[in-house]
Amino acid sequence: MHRLILAVACTVLLAGCPRQALFVVLPNAEGGGTGAITIDDGKTVTTLDQPYAAAEARAGSSEPVAESQGNISVLFQRAIAARPILPRRFRLYFILGGDELTAASAMDYRKVFDDIERRPAYQIEVVGHTDTLGDLRYNQALSLARAAAIRERLVRDGVGRVAISIAGRGKLDLVVPTADQVAEPLNRCVVITVR
């Protein structure tokens, strides 16, 4: 009888042992999959690789646990709210020989601006590119003019100029590798990174 009482008491004590840590895999807020974490407590190794998979550490060991999405949202409310918005990359294309966007890219510009607007703080990098038609100096100037045109458009739409850096890569850093003097429309672009 003493052994039964002692076993029950130990079970109650262990069950009442506070959770030392809770590990949860949150899905990417932007879509595009879920990461994974591995918990190694020295005794067992647990891999969590599904959205909302959870494991807890208690009394020096860890094991998978079932946690509802609602409970996870409550427990990690402040952490979820503090997650930064992931950087995004956009590519806008230009008409041959100038800094005017193609019709399709003029419409895609709105996606760039919408992404910037949803961020409480942002940093924007605009890098201009060209195809390989023309000489090195001409293409360098044209790629910089393309980046500057996008910066000016963003500033006109209300984006702070100090948050935008620009660079021109000319034909030195081709988006699509080609030989010299090749008119490749996919190289006539700016690559915009929004962080």
C-alpha positions as YAML, in Angstrom:
chain: A
units: angstrom
residues:
- id: 1
  name: MET
  ca: [0.00, 0.00, 0.00]
- id: 2
  name: HIS
  ca: [2.88, 2.35, 0.84]
- id: 3
  name: ARG
  ca: [4.36, 1.72, -2.58]
- id: 4
  name: LEU
  ca: [1.06, 2.54, -4.33]
- id: 5
  name: ILE
  ca: [0.70, 5.81, -2.41]
- id: 6
  name: LEU
  ca: [4.32, 6.68, -3.16]
- id: 7
  name: ALA
  ca: [3.84, 5.91, -6.88]
- id: 8
  name: VAL
  ca: [0.67, 8.02, -7.04]
- id: 9
  name: ALA
  ca: [2.41, 10.85, -5.17]
- id: 10
  name: CYS
  ca: [5.37, 10.71, -7.60]
- id: 11
  name: THR
  ca: [2.99, 10.68, -10.57]
- id: 12
  name: VAL
  ca: [1.14, 13.71, -9.18]
- id: 13
  name: LEU
  ca: [4.41, 15.52, -8.53]
- id: 14
  name: LEU
  ca: [5.73, 14.78, -11.99]
- id: 15
  name: ALA
  ca: [2.42, 15.70, -13.60]
- id: 16
  name: GLY
  ca: [2.50, 18.95, -11.66]
- id: 17
  name: CYS
  ca: [6.09, 19.64, -12.73]
- id: 18
  name: PRO
  ca: [5.97, 22.95, -14.55]
- id: 19
  name: ARG
  ca: [6.73, 23.14, -18.23]
- id: 20
  name: GLN
  ca: [10.26, 24.40, -18.64]
- id: 21
  name: ALA
  ca: [9.93, 25.20, -22.34]
- id: 22
  name: LEU
  ca: [7.47, 24.84, -25.17]
- id: 23
  name: PHE
  ca: [8.76, 24.57, -28.75]
- id: 24
  name: VAL
  ca: [6.35, 25.19, -31.62]
- id: 25
  name: VAL
  ca: [6.86, 25.37, -35.38]
- id: 26
  name: LEU
  ca: [4.84, 28.28, -36.73]
- id: 27
  name: PRO
  ca: [3.94, 28.36, -40.42]
- id: 28
  name: ASN
  ca: [5.46, 31.10, -42.52]
- id: 29
  name: ALA
  ca: [3.14, 34.09, -42.25]
- id: 30
  name: GLU
  ca: [3.85, 34.94, -45.90]
- id: 31
  name: GLY
  ca: [3.03, 31.43, -47.14]
- id: 32
  name: GLY
  ca: [5.67, 29.28, -48.70]
- id: 33
  name: GLY
  ca: [6.11, 26.48, -46.22]
- id: 34
  name: THR
  ca: [7.24, 25.67, -42.76]
- id: 35
  name: GLY
  ca: [10.69, 25.31, -41.26]
- id: 36
  name: ALA
  ca: [11.77, 22.66, -38.80]
- id: 37
  name: ILE
  ca: [13.43, 22.46, -35.40]
- id: 38
  name: THR
  ca: [15.17, 19.63, -33.59]
- id: 39
  name: ILE
  ca: [15.13, 19.37, -29.80]
- id: 40
  name: ASP
  ca: [17.90, 17.29, -28.25]
- id: 41
  name: ASP
  ca: [17.64, 17.01, -24.46]
- id: 42
  name: GLY
  ca: [20.50, 14.55, -24.14]
- id: 43
  name: LYS
  ca: [18.11, 11.61, -23.84]
- id: 44
  name: THR
  ca: [15.82, 11.94, -26.82]
- id: 45
  name: VAL
  ca: [15.86, 13.83, -30.10]
- id: 46
  name: THR
  ca: [12.56, 15.26, -31.34]
- id: 47
  name: THR
  ca: [12.13, 16.83, -34.76]
- id: 48
  name: LEU
  ca: [9.19, 19.14, -35.40]
- id: 49
  name: ASP
  ca: [8.61, 19.76, -39.10]
- id: 50
  name: GLN
  ca: [4.88, 20.36, -39.50]
- id: 51
  name: PRO
  ca: [2.88, 23.57, -38.90]
- id: 52
  name: TYR
  ca: [1.95, 23.89, -35.22]
- id: 53
  name: ALA
  ca: [3.91, 20.78, -34.23]
- id: 54
  name: ALA
  ca: [4.91, 21.17, -30.57]
- id: 55
  name: ALA
  ca: [7.16, 19.62, -27.95]
- id: 56
  name: GLU
  ca: [7.64, 20.52, -24.32]
- id: 57
  name: ALA
  ca: [10.55, 20.21, -21.93]
- id: 58
  name: ARG
  ca: [9.58, 19.03, -18.48]
- id: 59
  name: ALA
  ca: [11.74, 17.55, -15.72]
- id: 60
  name: GLY
  ca: [14.85, 17.38, -17.91]
- id: 61
  name: SER
  ca: [13.34, 15.63, -20.93]
- id: 62
  name: SER
  ca: [11.30, 16.62, -23.94]
- id: 63
  name: GLU
  ca: [8.49, 14.99, -25.85]
- id: 64
  name: PRO
  ca: [5.96, 15.93, -28.51]
- id: 65
  name: VAL
  ca: [2.69, 17.35, -27.24]
- id: 66
  name: ALA
  ca: [-0.61, 18.25, -28.85]
- id: 67
  name: GLU
  ca: [-1.34, 21.96, -28.67]
- id: 68
  name: SER
  ca: [-4.29, 23.52, -30.44]
- id: 69
  name: GLN
  ca: [-3.68, 26.31, -32.91]
- id: 70
  name: GLY
  ca: [-5.87, 28.55, -30.75]
- id: 71
  name: ASN
  ca: [-3.83, 27.83, -27.61]
- id: 72
  name: ILE
  ca: [-0.58, 28.44, -29.51]
- id: 73
  name: SER
  ca: [-1.94, 31.75, -30.77]
- id: 74
  name: VAL
  ca: [-2.72, 32.81, -27.21]
- id: 75
  name: LEU
  ca: [0.58, 31.59, -25.73]
- id: 76
  name: PHE
  ca: [2.70, 33.19, -28.44]
- id: 77
  name: GLN
  ca: [0.53, 36.23, -29.16]
- id: 78
  name: ARG
  ca: [3.26, 38.80, -28.47]
- id: 79
  name: ALA
  ca: [5.93, 36.85, -30.33]
- id: 80
  name: ILE
  ca: [3.65, 36.34, -33.34]
- id: 81
  name: ALA
  ca: [2.79, 40.04, -33.40]
- id: 82
  name: ALA
  ca: [6.49, 40.95, -33.26]
- id: 83
  name: ARG
  ca: [7.53, 38.76, -36.20]
- id: 84
  name: PRO
  ca: [9.15, 40.88, -38.87]
- id: 85
  name: ILE
  ca: [7.76, 40.84, -42.37]
- id: 86
  name: LEU
  ca: [10.10, 38.81, -44.53]
- id: 87
  name: PRO
  ca: [12.06, 40.59, -47.26]
- id: 88
  name: ARG
  ca: [10.59, 40.43, -50.76]
- id: 89
  name: ARG
  ca: [12.15, 40.79, -54.15]
- id: 90
  name: PHE
  ca: [10.50, 42.26, -57.20]
- id: 91
  name: ARG
  ca: [11.68, 42.59, -60.78]
- id: 92
  name: LEU
  ca: [10.36, 45.32, -63.07]
- id: 93
  name: TYR
  ca: [11.24, 45.45, -66.77]
- id: 94
  name: PHE
  ca: [12.01, 48.35, -69.09]
- id: 95
  name: ILE
  ca: [11.56, 49.23, -72.74]
- id: 96
  name: LEU
  ca: [14.74, 48.94, -74.82]
- id: 97
  name: GLY
  ca: [17.17, 51.83, -74.40]
- id: 98
  name: GLY
  ca: [15.31, 53.82, -71.74]
- id: 99
  name: ASP
  ca: [14.02, 54.14, -68.21]
- id: 100
  name: GLU
  ca: [10.32, 53.64, -69.07]
- id: 101
  name: LEU
  ca: [8.66, 50.55, -67.62]
- id: 102
  name: THR
  ca: [6.98, 48.02, -69.90]
- id: 103
  name: ALA
  ca: [3.18, 48.07, -69.67]
- id: 104
  name: ALA
  ca: [3.12, 44.85, -67.61]
- id: 105
  name: SER
  ca: [5.77, 46.15, -65.19]
- id: 106
  name: ALA
  ca: [3.98, 49.48, -64.81]
- id: 107
  name: MET
  ca: [1.04, 47.46, -63.47]
- id: 108
  name: ASP
  ca: [3.34, 45.29, -61.30]
- id: 109
  name: TYR
  ca: [4.79, 48.42, -59.71]
- id: 110
  name: ARG
  ca: [1.66, 48.57, -57.55]
- id: 111
  name: LYS
  ca: [2.65, 45.24, -55.89]
- id: 112
  name: VAL
  ca: [5.96, 46.79, -54.85]
- id: 113
  name: PHE
  ca: [4.26, 49.84, -53.42]
- id: 114
  name: ASP
  ca: [1.62, 47.74, -51.63]
- id: 115
  name: ASP
  ca: [4.34, 45.63, -50.01]
- id: 116
  name: ILE
  ca: [6.14, 48.75, -48.78]
- id: 117
  name: GLU
  ca: [2.92, 50.25, -47.40]
- id: 118
  name: ARG
  ca: [2.17, 47.25, -45.18]
- id: 119
  name: ARG
  ca: [5.51, 47.50, -43.39]
- id: 120
  name: PRO
  ca: [5.82, 49.69, -40.27]
- id: 121
  name: ALA
  ca: [9.49, 50.23, -41.15]
- id: 122
  name: TYR
  ca: [11.27, 49.49, -44.39]
- id: 123
  name: GLN
  ca: [14.51, 49.65, -46.31]
- id: 124
  name: ILE
  ca: [14.48, 49.46, -50.10]
- id: 125
  name: GLU
  ca: [17.29, 48.57, -52.46]
- id: 126
  name: VAL
  ca: [16.85, 49.22, -56.19]
- id: 127
  name: VAL
  ca: [19.49, 47.76, -58.52]
- id: 128
  name: GLY
  ca: [19.33, 48.57, -62.23]
- id: 129
  name: HIS
  ca: [20.46, 46.20, -64.99]
- id: 130
  name: THR
  ca: [20.77, 46.31, -68.79]
- id: 131
  name: ASP
  ca: [21.19, 43.89, -71.63]
- id: 132
  name: THR
  ca: [24.56, 43.71, -73.39]
- id: 133
  name: LEU
  ca: [23.76, 46.02, -76.32]
- id: 134
  name: GLY
  ca: [26.01, 49.09, -76.33]
- id: 135
  name: ASP
  ca: [29.24, 49.81, -74.52]
- id: 136
  name: LEU
  ca: [30.05, 49.45, -70.84]
- id: 137
  name: ARG
  ca: [29.79, 53.17, -69.96]
- id: 138
  name: TYR
  ca: [26.42, 53.61, -71.72]
- id: 139
  name: ASN
  ca: [24.93, 50.56, -69.98]
- id: 140
  name: GLN
  ca: [26.25, 51.62, -66.57]
- id: 141
  name: ALA
  ca: [24.59, 55.03, -66.93]
- id: 142
  name: LEU
  ca: [21.35, 53.47, -68.23]
- id: 143
  name: SER
  ca: [21.12, 50.97, -65.37]
- id: 144
  name: LEU
  ca: [21.60, 53.76, -62.83]
- id: 145
  name: ALA
  ca: [18.97, 55.89, -64.61]
- id: 146
  name: ARG
  ca: [16.51, 52.99, -64.35]
- id: 147
  name: ALA
  ca: [17.13, 52.60, -60.62]
- id: 148
  name: ALA
  ca: [16.81, 56.38, -60.13]
- id: 149
  name: ALA
  ca: [13.52, 56.44, -62.10]
- id: 150
  name: ILE
  ca: [12.02, 53.84, -59.76]
- id: 151
  name: ARG
  ca: [13.31, 55.71, -56.70]
- id: 152
  name: GLU
  ca: [11.70, 58.94, -57.95]
- id: 153
  name: ARG
  ca: [8.42, 57.16, -58.60]
- id: 154
  name: LEU
  ca: [8.44, 55.69, -55.08]
- id: 155
  name: VAL
  ca: [9.23, 59.10, -53.57]
- id: 156
  name: ARG
  ca: [6.37, 60.70, -55.57]
- id: 157
  name: ASP
  ca: [4.07, 58.03, -54.13]
- id: 158
  name: GLY
  ca: [5.10, 58.89, -50.56]
- id: 159
  name: VAL
  ca: [8.02, 56.60, -49.76]
- id: 160
  name: GLY
  ca: [10.83, 58.28, -47.82]
- id: 161
  name: ARG
  ca: [13.86, 58.96, -50.02]
- id: 162
  name: VAL
  ca: [16.32, 58.12, -47.21]
- id: 163
  name: ALA
  ca: [14.95, 54.57, -47.07]
- id: 164
  name: ILE
  ca: [15.85, 53.91, -50.73]
- id: 165
  name: SER
  ca: [19.32, 53.01, -51.94]
- id: 166
  name: ILE
  ca: [20.06, 52.65, -55.64]
- id: 167
  name: ALA
  ca: [22.82, 51.10, -57.71]
- id: 168
  name: GLY
  ca: [23.45, 50.41, -61.37]
- id: 169
  name: ARG
  ca: [25.08, 47.18, -62.51]
- id: 170
  name: GLY
  ca: [24.86, 47.84, -66.25]
- id: 171
  name: LYS
  ca: [25.84, 44.72, -68.13]
- id: 172
  name: LEU
  ca: [28.31, 43.61, -65.45]
- id: 173
  name: ASP
  ca: [25.83, 41.51, -63.48]
- id: 174
  name: LEU
  ca: [23.40, 40.02, -65.97]
- id: 175
  name: VAL
  ca: [20.14, 38.56, -64.73]
- id: 176
  name: VAL
  ca: [20.17, 36.19, -67.71]
- id: 177
  name: PRO
  ca: [23.71, 35.41, -68.91]
- id: 178
  name: THR
  ca: [24.23, 36.21, -72.61]
- id: 179
  name: ALA
  ca: [27.05, 37.00, -74.98]
- id: 180
  name: ASP
  ca: [27.96, 40.63, -75.66]
- id: 181
  name: GLN
  ca: [25.65, 42.68, -77.91]
- id: 182
  name: VAL
  ca: [22.57, 40.52, -77.26]
- id: 183
  name: ALA
  ca: [19.18, 42.20, -76.85]
- id: 184
  name: GLU
  ca: [17.76, 40.20, -73.92]
- id: 185
  name: PRO
  ca: [14.55, 41.80, -72.55]
- id: 186
  name: LEU
  ca: [14.88, 39.97, -69.19]
- id: 187
  name: ASN
  ca: [18.14, 41.82, -68.52]
- id: 188
  name: ARG
  ca: [16.52, 45.26, -68.96]
- id: 189
  name: CYS
  ca: [15.23, 45.49, -65.41]
- id: 190
  name: VAL
  ca: [15.54, 46.67, -61.86]
- id: 191
  name: VAL
  ca: [15.61, 44.25, -58.97]
- id: 192
  name: ILE
  ca: [13.88, 45.75, -55.95]
- id: 193
  name: THR
  ca: [14.46, 44.27, -52.49]
- id: 194
  name: VAL
  ca: [12.12, 45.46, -49.76]
- id: 195
  name: ARG
  ca: [13.07, 44.71, -46.15]
...
